[in-house]
Amino acid sequence: REAVACGLLLRSEGLGGLYWIATLPHARGKGYGSLVTRSLCAQAFDEGLEGVVLQASPMGKGLYERIGFEPIASYRQWFFSPDSTVARQPA
C-alpha cells in the first residue's frame, strides 16, 4: 500500500482552508483527490466550521467545481527568484 493523495485543513476565524491537495501522477483520475477534498470538507463541517475555502490550480479547478466549490475572487500571481532583480509577473 502507498499513500497516493494528501491534503491539509487549516482552521481560522470559523473557516477551513484547504492546502496542498495533491495526487501522485500515476494515481490521478481515479477519484483520490476528490476523496481527500470531500473528507477534509466533511471534517471541517463536523468541527462546526462555517465554510471551506481554497485556491485552485488550473489542474484542480475542474475537480473543485464538480464538488461544488464556486469562485469568489481571483488574483494575480507574481514570481520572484534569487536571480531576479525586480519582481515580475510570469510570462
PyRosetta script that sets phi, psi and omega in degrees:
from pyrosetta import init, pose_from_sequence

init()
pose = pose_from_sequence("REAVACGLLLRSEGLGGLYWIATLPHARGKGYGSLVTRSLCAQAFDEGLEGVVLQASPMGKGLYERIGFEPIASYRQWFFSPDSTVARQPA")
pose.set_psi(1, 147.8)
pose.set_omega(1, 175.9)
pose.set_phi(2, -143.2)
pose.set_psi(2, 148.8)
pose.set_omega(2, 173.2)
pose.set_phi(3, -74.6)
pose.set_psi(3, 127.5)
pose.set_omega(3, -178.5)
pose.set_phi(4, -115.2)
pose.set_psi(4, -10.7)
pose.set_omega(4, 179.7)
pose.set_phi(5, -147.0)
pose.set_psi(5, 153.8)
pose.set_omega(5, -178.8)
pose.set_phi(6, -152.0)
pose.set_psi(6, 169.2)
pose.set_omega(6, 176.0)
pose.set_phi(7, -172.3)
pose.set_psi(7, 166.7)
pose.set_omega(7, -177.8)
pose.set_phi(8, -134.6)
pose.set_psi(8, 135.3)
pose.set_omega(8, 175.3)
pose.set_phi(9, -110.2)
pose.set_psi(9, 119.2)
pose.set_omega(9, 173.7)
pose.set_phi(10, -109.4)
pose.set_psi(10, 146.4)
pose.set_omega(10, -176.9)
pose.set_phi(11, -117.3)
pose.set_psi(11, 137.2)
pose.set_omega(11, 177.4)
pose.set_phi(12, -162.0)
pose.set_psi(12, 131.1)
pose.set_omega(12, 173.4)
pose.set_phi(13, 52.0)
pose.set_psi(13, 39.8)
pose.set_omega(13, 176.6)
pose.set_phi(14, 82.4)
pose.set_psi(14, 1.9)
pose.set_omega(14, 178.6)
pose.set_phi(15, -118.9)
pose.set_psi(15, 154.0)
pose.set_omega(15, 172.2)
pose.set_phi(16, -104.6)
pose.set_psi(16, 142.6)
pose.set_omega(16, 174.8)
pose.set_phi(17, -117.2)
pose.set_psi(17, 128.8)
pose.set_omega(17, 177.5)
pose.set_phi(18, -96.2)
pose.set_psi(18, 132.9)
pose.set_omega(18, -178.4)
pose.set_phi(19, -135.6)
pose.set_psi(19, 152.2)
pose.set_omega(19, 172.9)
pose.set_phi(20, 52.8)
pose.set_psi(20, 40.9)
pose.set_omega(20, 171.2)
pose.set_phi(21, -71.3)
pose.set_psi(21, 121.9)
pose.set_omega(21, -175.8)
pose.set_phi(22, -150.9)
pose.set_psi(22, 147.9)
pose.set_omega(22, 175.2)
pose.set_phi(23, -130.3)
pose.set_psi(23, 137.7)
pose.set_omega(23, 177.5)
pose.set_phi(24, -60.1)
pose.set_psi(24, 144.3)
pose.set_omega(24, -175.0)
pose.set_phi(25, -52.0)
pose.set_psi(25, -42.2)
pose.set_omega(25, -176.2)
pose.set_phi(26, -72.1)
pose.set_psi(26, -11.9)
pose.set_omega(26, -178.3)
pose.set_phi(27, -107.1)
pose.set_psi(27, 2.4)
pose.set_omega(27, -177.5)
pose.set_phi(28, -69.8)
pose.set_psi(28, 151.4)
pose.set_omega(28, 177.7)
pose.set_phi(29, 81.9)
pose.set_psi(29, 9.5)
pose.set_omega(29, -177.8)
pose.set_phi(30, -113.4)
pose.set_psi(30, 5.8)
pose.set_omega(30, 175.5)
pose.set_phi(31, 94.3)
pose.set_psi(31, 1.5)
pose.set_omega(31, -178.0)
pose.set_phi(32, -68.3)
pose.set_psi(32, -41.8)
pose.set_omega(32, 178.7)
pose.set_phi(33, -62.8)
pose.set_psi(33, -40.8)
pose.set_omega(33, 176.7)
pose.set_phi(34, -63.1)
pose.set_psi(34, -43.8)
pose.set_omega(34, 179.8)
pose.set_phi(35, -61.1)
pose.set_psi(35, -45.6)
pose.set_omega(35, 179.0)
pose.set_phi(36, -62.4)
pose.set_psi(36, -46.3)
pose.set_omega(36, -178.4)
pose.set_phi(37, -62.6)
pose.set_psi(37, -47.8)
pose.set_omega(37, 179.3)
pose.set_phi(38, -63.6)
pose.set_psi(38, -38.7)
pose.set_omega(38, 179.3)
pose.set_phi(39, -64.6)
pose.set_psi(39, -41.7)
pose.set_omega(39, 178.5)
pose.set_phi(40, -67.7)
pose.set_psi(40, -37.6)
pose.set_omega(40, 176.2)
pose.set_phi(41, -63.6)
pose.set_psi(41, -44.3)
pose.set_omega(41, 178.9)
pose.set_phi(42, -61.2)
pose.set_psi(42, -41.2)
pose.set_omega(42, 177.9)
pose.set_phi(43, -61.3)
pose.set_psi(43, -44.4)
pose.set_omega(43, 179.9)
pose.set_phi(44, -58.9)
pose.set_psi(44, -46.4)
pose.set_omega(44, -178.3)
pose.set_phi(45, -71.0)
pose.set_psi(45, -35.1)
pose.set_omega(45, 175.5)
pose.set_phi(46, -61.9)
pose.set_psi(46, -29.7)
pose.set_omega(46, 179.2)
pose.set_phi(47, -84.7)
pose.set_psi(47, -1.4)
pose.set_omega(47, 177.5)
pose.set_phi(48, 89.4)
pose.set_psi(48, 10.0)
pose.set_omega(48, 177.9)
pose.set_phi(49, -68.9)
pose.set_psi(49, 150.5)
pose.set_omega(49, -174.1)
pose.set_phi(50, -83.1)
pose.set_psi(50, -21.9)
pose.set_omega(50, -177.8)
pose.set_phi(51, -172.6)
pose.set_psi(51, 173.6)
pose.set_omega(51, -179.8)
pose.set_phi(52, -132.5)
pose.set_psi(52, 135.5)
pose.set_omega(52, 178.7)
pose.set_phi(53, -124.0)
pose.set_psi(53, 157.7)
pose.set_omega(53, 175.4)
pose.set_phi(54, -158.8)
pose.set_psi(54, 167.4)
pose.set_omega(54, 172.1)
pose.set_phi(55, -112.1)
pose.set_psi(55, 125.9)
pose.set_omega(55, -175.3)
pose.set_phi(56, -98.1)
pose.set_psi(56, 134.2)
pose.set_omega(56, 168.9)
pose.set_phi(57, -78.4)
pose.set_psi(57, 164.7)
pose.set_omega(57, 175.7)
pose.set_phi(58, -56.4)
pose.set_psi(58, -35.6)
pose.set_omega(58, -179.8)
pose.set_phi(59, -66.2)
pose.set_psi(59, -37.2)
pose.set_omega(59, -175.9)
pose.set_phi(60, -91.1)
pose.set_psi(60, -12.5)
pose.set_omega(60, -173.2)
pose.set_phi(61, -54.0)
pose.set_psi(61, -49.5)
pose.set_omega(61, -178.2)
pose.set_phi(62, -62.2)
pose.set_psi(62, -40.8)
pose.set_omega(62, 178.7)
pose.set_phi(63, -60.2)
pose.set_psi(63, -47.4)
pose.set_omega(63, -177.3)
pose.set_phi(64, -67.0)
pose.set_psi(64, -36.8)
pose.set_omega(64, 177.2)
pose.set_phi(65, -65.3)
pose.set_psi(65, -41.2)
pose.set_omega(65, 178.7)
pose.set_phi(66, -63.3)
pose.set_psi(66, -33.6)
pose.set_omega(66, 179.3)
pose.set_phi(67, -72.4)
pose.set_psi(67, -28.9)
pose.set_omega(67, 179.5)
pose.set_phi(68, 124.7)
pose.set_psi(68, 2.7)
pose.set_omega(68, 175.1)
pose.set_phi(69, -67.8)
pose.set_psi(69, 145.7)
pose.set_omega(69, 178.4)
pose.set_phi(70, -124.4)
pose.set_psi(70, 140.9)
pose.set_omega(70, 178.1)
pose.set_phi(71, -67.6)
pose.set_psi(71, 137.8)
pose.set_omega(71, 177.1)
pose.set_phi(72, -121.1)
pose.set_psi(72, -15.5)
pose.set_omega(72, -179.9)
pose.set_phi(73, -164.0)
pose.set_psi(73, 161.4)
pose.set_omega(73, 172.3)
pose.set_phi(74, -132.8)
pose.set_psi(74, 162.3)
pose.set_omega(74, -178.1)
pose.set_phi(75, -147.7)
pose.set_psi(75, 161.5)
pose.set_omega(75, 176.5)
pose.set_phi(76, -92.5)
pose.set_psi(76, 141.2)
pose.set_omega(76, 176.3)
pose.set_phi(77, -95.7)
pose.set_psi(77, 143.2)
pose.set_omega(77, 176.8)
pose.set_phi(78, -124.4)
pose.set_psi(78, 150.2)
pose.set_omega(78, -176.8)
pose.set_phi(79, -128.6)
pose.set_psi(79, 136.2)
pose.set_omega(79, 176.3)
pose.set_phi(80, -140.9)
pose.set_psi(80, 131.4)
pose.set_omega(80, 178.9)
pose.set_phi(81, -124.8)
pose.set_psi(81, 167.0)
pose.set_omega(81, 178.7)
pose.set_phi(82, -58.9)
pose.set_psi(82, -24.6)
pose.set_omega(82, 179.9)
pose.set_phi(83, -84.9)
pose.set_psi(83, -8.6)
pose.set_omega(83, -177.8)
pose.set_phi(84, -75.4)
pose.set_psi(84, 144.3)
pose.set_omega(84, 173.0)
pose.set_phi(85, -101.1)
pose.set_psi(85, -25.1)
pose.set_omega(85, 179.4)
pose.set_phi(86, -142.0)
pose.set_psi(86, 135.9)
pose.set_omega(86, 177.0)
pose.set_phi(87, -62.0)
pose.set_psi(87, 137.9)
pose.set_omega(87, -178.8)
pose.set_phi(88, -143.8)
pose.set_psi(88, 160.0)
pose.set_omega(88, 174.8)
pose.set_phi(89, -77.0)
pose.set_psi(89, 144.4)
pose.set_omega(89, 176.6)
pose.set_phi(90, -67.1)
pose.set_psi(90, 149.0)
pose.set_omega(90, -179.1)
pose.set_phi(91, -71.3)
pose.dump_pdb("model.pdb")
